[in-house]
Amino acid sequence: MELFVNDGEMALSTVIATPLKAREIRPICDGNAVIDMERYEVG
């Protein structure tokens, strides 16, 4: 996962291991957030 803040001014990259059967990801935040997600197959 890559998280970009303030139009890319700061970024965070990490790996989140999810179960192979997972069908969705639900982001949660306190307050307001604008989220744009893209999914890519790996392997």
PDB file with one MODEL, atoms N, CA, C and O in Angstrom:
MODEL        1
ATOM      1  N   MET A   1       0.844  -1.149   0.000  1.00  0.00           N
ATOM      2  CA  MET A   1       0.000   0.000   0.000  1.00  0.00           C
ATOM      3  C   MET A   1       0.895   1.218   0.000  1.00  0.00           C
ATOM      4  O   MET A   1       1.914   1.251   0.690  1.00  0.00           O
ATOM      5  N   GLU A   2       0.515   2.222  -0.775  1.00  0.00           N
ATOM      6  CA  GLU A   2       1.201   3.501  -0.748  1.00  0.00           C
ATOM      7  C   GLU A   2       0.188   4.572  -0.376  1.00  0.00           C
ATOM      8  O   GLU A   2      -0.900   4.641  -0.949  1.00  0.00           O
ATOM      9  N   LEU A   3       0.549   5.393   0.573  1.00  0.00           N
ATOM     10  CA  LEU A   3      -0.313   6.467   1.048  1.00  0.00           C
ATOM     11  C   LEU A   3       0.370   7.789   0.721  1.00  0.00           C
ATOM     12  O   LEU A   3       1.498   8.034   1.150  1.00  0.00           O
ATOM     13  N   PHE A   4      -0.317   8.641  -0.042  1.00  0.00           N
ATOM     14  CA  PHE A   4       0.219   9.946  -0.407  1.00  0.00           C
ATOM     15  C   PHE A   4      -0.609  11.028   0.284  1.00  0.00           C
ATOM     16  O   PHE A   4      -1.839  10.975   0.280  1.00  0.00           O
ATOM     17  N   VAL A   5       0.073  12.010   0.876  1.00  0.00           N
ATOM     18  CA  VAL A   5      -0.590  13.073   1.621  1.00  0.00           C
ATOM     19  C   VAL A   5      -0.212  14.424   1.018  1.00  0.00           C
ATOM     20  O   VAL A   5       0.912  14.616   0.555  1.00  0.00           O
ATOM     21  N   ASN A   6      -1.168  15.362   1.029  1.00  0.00           N
ATOM     22  CA  ASN A   6      -0.931  16.731   0.543  1.00  0.00           C
ATOM     23  C   ASN A   6      -0.380  16.737  -0.874  1.00  0.00           C
ATOM     24  O   ASN A   6       0.689  17.291  -1.130  1.00  0.00           O
ATOM     25  N   ASP A   7      -1.113  16.119  -1.791  1.00  0.00           N
ATOM     26  CA  ASP A   7      -0.722  16.066  -3.208  1.00  0.00           C
ATOM     27  C   ASP A   7       0.663  15.459  -3.413  1.00  0.00           C
ATOM     28  O   ASP A   7       1.416  15.912  -4.275  1.00  0.00           O
ATOM     29  N   GLY A   8       1.001  14.443  -2.631  1.00  0.00           N
ATOM     30  CA  GLY A   8       2.269  13.745  -2.792  1.00  0.00           C
ATOM     31  C   GLY A   8       3.432  14.378  -2.051  1.00  0.00           C
ATOM     32  O   GLY A   8       4.572  13.940  -2.209  1.00  0.00           O
ATOM     33  N   GLU A   9       3.171  15.399  -1.247  1.00  0.00           N
ATOM     34  CA  GLU A   9       4.238  16.051  -0.488  1.00  0.00           C
ATOM     35  C   GLU A   9       4.926  15.063   0.450  1.00  0.00           C
ATOM     36  O   GLU A   9       6.136  15.133   0.668  1.00  0.00           O
ATOM     37  N   MET A  10       4.128  14.135   1.005  1.00  0.00           N
ATOM     38  CA  MET A  10       4.671  13.078   1.855  1.00  0.00           C
ATOM     39  C   MET A  10       4.066  11.749   1.401  1.00  0.00           C
ATOM     40  O   MET A  10       2.948  11.711   0.888  1.00  0.00           O
ATOM     41  N   ALA A  11       4.809  10.668   1.594  1.00  0.00           N
ATOM     42  CA  ALA A  11       4.327   9.348   1.180  1.00  0.00           C
ATOM     43  C   ALA A  11       4.759   8.287   2.183  1.00  0.00           C
ATOM     44  O   ALA A  11       5.767   8.426   2.876  1.00  0.00           O
ATOM     45  N   LEU A  12       3.960   7.216   2.237  1.00  0.00           N
ATOM     46  CA  LEU A  12       4.258   6.060   3.080  1.00  0.00           C
ATOM     47  C   LEU A  12       3.992   4.818   2.251  1.00  0.00           C
ATOM     48  O   LEU A  12       2.936   4.708   1.628  1.00  0.00           O
ATOM     49  N   SER A  13       4.925   3.885   2.233  1.00  0.00           N
ATOM     50  CA  SER A  13       4.740   2.616   1.534  1.00  0.00           C
ATOM     51  C   SER A  13       4.849   1.479   2.533  1.00  0.00           C
ATOM     52  O   SER A  13       5.727   1.490   3.397  1.00  0.00           O
ATOM     53  N   THR A  14       3.964   0.496   2.421  1.00  0.00           N
ATOM     54  CA  THR A  14       3.977  -0.652   3.315  1.00  0.00           C
ATOM     55  C   THR A  14       3.305  -1.840   2.632  1.00  0.00           C
ATOM     56  O   THR A  14       2.654  -1.683   1.600  1.00  0.00           O
ATOM     57  N   VAL A  15       3.464  -3.005   3.204  1.00  0.00           N
ATOM     58  CA  VAL A  15       2.796  -4.218   2.722  1.00  0.00           C
ATOM     59  C   VAL A  15       1.819  -4.671   3.794  1.00  0.00           C
ATOM     60  O   VAL A  15       2.171  -4.758   4.971  1.00  0.00           O
ATOM     61  N   ILE A  16       0.606  -4.955   3.385  1.00  0.00           N
ATOM     62  CA  ILE A  16      -0.407  -5.471   4.301  1.00  0.00           C
ATOM     63  C   ILE A  16      -0.792  -6.863   3.813  1.00  0.00           C
ATOM     64  O   ILE A  16      -1.383  -7.007   2.743  1.00  0.00           O
ATOM     65  N   ALA A  17      -0.462  -7.873   4.586  1.00  0.00           N
ATOM     66  CA  ALA A  17      -0.787  -9.247   4.212  1.00  0.00           C
ATOM     67  C   ALA A  17      -2.245  -9.529   4.574  1.00  0.00           C
ATOM     68  O   ALA A  17      -2.612  -9.513   5.749  1.00  0.00           O
ATOM     69  N   THR A  18      -3.064  -9.783   3.569  1.00  0.00           N
ATOM     70  CA  THR A  18      -4.473 -10.088   3.791  1.00  0.00           C
ATOM     71  C   THR A  18      -4.730 -11.547   3.441  1.00  0.00           C
ATOM     72  O   THR A  18      -3.991 -12.128   2.645  1.00  0.00           O
ATOM     73  N   PRO A  19      -5.752 -12.142   4.012  1.00  0.00           N
ATOM     74  CA  PRO A  19      -6.087 -13.520   3.653  1.00  0.00           C
ATOM     75  C   PRO A  19      -6.406 -13.625   2.154  1.00  0.00           C
ATOM     76  O   PRO A  19      -6.975 -12.699   1.576  1.00  0.00           O
ATOM     77  N   LEU A  20      -6.047 -14.732   1.537  1.00  0.00           N
ATOM     78  CA  LEU A  20      -6.311 -14.912   0.110  1.00  0.00           C
ATOM     79  C   LEU A  20      -7.799 -14.848  -0.215  1.00  0.00           C
ATOM     80  O   LEU A  20      -8.172 -14.506  -1.337  1.00  0.00           O
ATOM     81  N   LYS A  21      -8.640 -15.171   0.744  1.00  0.00           N
ATOM     82  CA  LYS A  21     -10.085 -15.147   0.520  1.00  0.00           C
ATOM     83  C   LYS A  21     -10.693 -13.755   0.693  1.00  0.00           C
ATOM     84  O   LYS A  21     -11.888 -13.578   0.457  1.00  0.00           O
ATOM     85  N   ALA A  22      -9.900 -12.770   1.098  1.00  0.00           N
ATOM     86  CA  ALA A  22     -10.425 -11.419   1.324  1.00  0.00           C
ATOM     87  C   ALA A  22     -11.023 -10.864   0.041  1.00  0.00           C
ATOM     88  O   ALA A  22     -10.420 -10.967  -1.027  1.00  0.00           O
ATOM     89  N   ARG A  23     -12.214 -10.273   0.147  1.00  0.00           N
ATOM     90  CA  ARG A  23     -12.911  -9.739  -1.020  1.00  0.00           C
ATOM     91  C   ARG A  23     -12.900  -8.208  -1.058  1.00  0.00           C
ATOM     92  O   ARG A  23     -13.213  -7.614  -2.091  1.00  0.00           O
ATOM     93  N   GLU A  24     -12.543  -7.565   0.058  1.00  0.00           N
ATOM     94  CA  GLU A  24     -12.585  -6.111   0.095  1.00  0.00           C
ATOM     95  C   GLU A  24     -11.655  -5.563   1.178  1.00  0.00           C
ATOM     96  O   GLU A  24     -11.226  -6.286   2.077  1.00  0.00           O
ATOM     97  N   ILE A  25     -11.359  -4.273   1.067  1.00  0.00           N
ATOM     98  CA  ILE A  25     -10.592  -3.547   2.075  1.00  0.00           C
ATOM     99  C   ILE A  25     -11.446  -2.354   2.469  1.00  0.00           C
ATOM    100  O   ILE A  25     -11.978  -1.660   1.602  1.00  0.00           O
ATOM    101  N   ARG A  26     -11.582  -2.108   3.760  1.00  0.00           N
ATOM    102  CA  ARG A  26     -12.400  -1.001   4.252  1.00  0.00           C
ATOM    103  C   ARG A  26     -11.532  -0.015   5.027  1.00  0.00           C
ATOM    104  O   ARG A  26     -11.174  -0.284   6.173  1.00  0.00           O
ATOM    105  N   PRO A  27     -11.190   1.114   4.425  1.00  0.00           N
ATOM    106  CA  PRO A  27     -10.420   2.125   5.158  1.00  0.00           C
ATOM    107  C   PRO A  27     -11.303   2.817   6.196  1.00  0.00           C
ATOM    108  O   PRO A  27     -12.489   3.046   5.958  1.00  0.00           O
ATOM    109  N   ILE A  28     -10.722   3.145   7.337  1.00  0.00           N
ATOM    110  CA  ILE A  28     -11.443   3.801   8.428  1.00  0.00           C
ATOM    111  C   ILE A  28     -10.609   4.996   8.889  1.00  0.00           C
ATOM    112  O   ILE A  28      -9.386   4.900   8.988  1.00  0.00           O
ATOM    113  N   CYS A  29     -11.267   6.115   9.170  1.00  0.00           N
ATOM    114  CA  CYS A  29     -10.538   7.282   9.681  1.00  0.00           C
ATOM    115  C   CYS A  29     -11.423   8.063  10.644  1.00  0.00           C
ATOM    116  O   CYS A  29     -12.645   7.919  10.647  1.00  0.00           O
ATOM    117  N   ASP A  30     -10.787   8.882  11.452  1.00  0.00           N
ATOM    118  CA  ASP A  30     -11.501   9.838  12.298  1.00  0.00           C
ATOM    119  C   ASP A  30     -11.569  11.138  11.509  1.00  0.00           C
ATOM    120  O   ASP A  30     -10.530  11.650  11.092  1.00  0.00           O
ATOM    121  N   GLY A  31     -12.743  11.677  11.296  1.00  0.00           N
ATOM    122  CA  GLY A  31     -12.866  12.917  10.532  1.00  0.00           C
ATOM    123  C   GLY A  31     -13.177  12.627   9.073  1.00  0.00           C
ATOM    124  O   GLY A  31     -13.847  11.645   8.755  1.00  0.00           O
ATOM    125  N   ASN A  32     -12.682  13.495   8.181  1.00  0.00           N
ATOM    126  CA  ASN A  32     -12.949  13.382   6.754  1.00  0.00           C
ATOM    127  C   ASN A  32     -11.711  12.916   6.003  1.00  0.00           C
ATOM    128  O   ASN A  32     -10.586  13.216   6.403  1.00  0.00           O
ATOM    129  N   ALA A  33     -11.919  12.182   4.916  1.00  0.00           N
ATOM    130  CA  ALA A  33     -10.815  11.729   4.073  1.00  0.00           C
ATOM    131  C   ALA A  33     -11.294  11.600   2.637  1.00  0.00           C
ATOM    132  O   ALA A  33     -12.444  11.242   2.385  1.00  0.00           O
ATOM    133  N   VAL A  34     -10.409  11.892   1.708  1.00  0.00           N
ATOM    134  CA  VAL A  34     -10.661  11.646   0.291  1.00  0.00           C
ATOM    135  C   VAL A  34      -9.787  10.458  -0.082  1.00  0.00           C
ATOM    136  O   VAL A  34      -8.566  10.509   0.072  1.00  0.00           O
ATOM    137  N   ILE A  35     -10.412   9.380  -0.578  1.00  0.00           N
ATOM    138  CA  ILE A  35      -9.688   8.141  -0.836  1.00  0.00           C
ATOM    139  C   ILE A  35      -9.858   7.735  -2.290  1.00  0.00           C
ATOM    140  O   ILE A  35     -10.973   7.707  -2.811  1.00  0.00           O
ATOM    141  N   ASP A  36      -8.743   7.421  -2.941  1.00  0.00           N
ATOM    142  CA  ASP A  36      -8.746   6.908  -4.308  1.00  0.00           C
ATOM    143  C   ASP A  36      -7.905   5.639  -4.287  1.00  0.00           C
ATOM    144  O   ASP A  36      -6.700   5.702  -4.045  1.00  0.00           O
ATOM    145  N   MET A  37      -8.522   4.491  -4.538  1.00  0.00           N
ATOM    146  CA  MET A  37      -7.819   3.224  -4.433  1.00  0.00           C
ATOM    147  C   MET A  37      -7.742   2.531  -5.786  1.00  0.00           C
ATOM    148  O   MET A  37      -8.669   2.603  -6.593  1.00  0.00           O
ATOM    149  N   GLU A  38      -6.616   1.857  -6.019  1.00  0.00           N
ATOM    150  CA  GLU A  38      -6.433   1.007  -7.181  1.00  0.00           C
ATOM    151  C   GLU A  38      -5.887  -0.328  -6.709  1.00  0.00           C
ATOM    152  O   GLU A  38      -5.069  -0.377  -5.790  1.00  0.00           O
ATOM    153  N   ARG A  39      -6.329  -1.402  -7.326  1.00  0.00           N
ATOM    154  CA  ARG A  39      -5.889  -2.743  -6.949  1.00  0.00           C
ATOM    155  C   ARG A  39      -5.105  -3.359  -8.110  1.00  0.00           C
ATOM    156  O   ARG A  39      -5.507  -3.257  -9.270  1.00  0.00           O
ATOM    157  N   TYR A  40      -3.989  -3.994  -7.782  1.00  0.00           N
ATOM    158  CA  TYR A  40      -3.165  -4.654  -8.766  1.00  0.00           C
ATOM    159  C   TYR A  40      -2.936  -6.096  -8.349  1.00  0.00           C
ATOM    160  O   TYR A  40      -2.656  -6.362  -7.180  1.00  0.00           O
ATOM    161  N   GLU A  41      -3.049  -7.013  -9.264  1.00  0.00           N
ATOM    162  CA  GLU A  41      -2.744  -8.419  -9.002  1.00  0.00           C
ATOM    163  C   GLU A  41      -1.223  -8.588  -8.880  1.00  0.00           C
ATOM    164  O   GLU A  41      -0.469  -8.009  -9.663  1.00  0.00           O
ATOM    165  N   VAL A  42      -0.785  -9.359  -7.923  1.00  0.00           N
ATOM    166  CA  VAL A  42       0.634  -9.618  -7.720  1.00  0.00           C
ATOM    167  C   VAL A  42       0.880 -11.105  -7.876  1.00  0.00           C
ATOM    168  O   VAL A  42       0.131 -11.929  -7.351  1.00  0.00           O
ATOM    169  N   GLY A  43       1.921 -11.436  -8.590  1.00  0.00           N
ATOM    170  CA  GLY A  43       2.293 -12.841  -8.725  1.00  0.00           C
ATOM    171  C   GLY A  43       1.666 -13.463  -9.871  1.00  0.00           C
ATOM    172  O   GLY A  43       1.879 -14.649 -10.124  1.00  0.00           O
TER     173      GLY A  43
ENDMDL
END
